[in-house]
């Protein structure tokens, strides 16, 4: 009887050992092996690949990457991008558009960028700041020599253009063959002062190295009063507009 009990106990112990061993092996196999059914078929199994496998993995990838809910409100789509430029971003609804800074550049709500050039505000718009290594003219040149009618006031009008300035750099006035006069320069209706034109052969010369600048869009008017009976006024001026 004791012998039979010994056999029974030994068998039970062996059974317990075998059961525990099978449980451990089965648990290890399940823990260390992960996979997924291939989406295109229910009969194919692919082992899940670790992230550190590297790039260009054709299969075995869990849908655990970045996704977004599409506009239809029914599907989750993979986030698009490129290696060179990263995630693709839609900027079509971003306000405004890129514009190249130029003269008469307004304070826009449509501008997207940074004004990185030298500019100056004229009260309503932005203009590029002019400069040069030596004194030269720019924009539209308005240089001219004008001879008036004898014994008559001479009026010269340099017509202004919106969003630009007229700049006077030099003016020379003489009366021929004789006589004397006075002249003035006007910024539209605003007088900028007058000067005396001496008797011939002397002449009046005035120079503005940085330019006598007229108001935005305004006319510059040069007026020379009569040089006297039989005499004419001769005016040479250097100007530009930008």
Secondary structure, 3 states (H helix, E strand, C coil): CHHHHHHHHHHHHHHHHHHHHHHHHHHHHHHHCCEEECCCCCCCEEECCCHHHCCCCCCCCCCCCCEEECCCCCCEEECCEECCCEECCCCCCCCCECCCCCCCECCCCCECCCCCCCEEECCCCEEECCCCCCCCCCEEECCEEEECCCCCCEEEEECCCCCCCEEEEEEEEEEECCCCEEEEEEECCEEEEEEEECCCCCCEEEEEEEEEECCCCCCEEEEECCCCCCCEEEEEEEEEEC
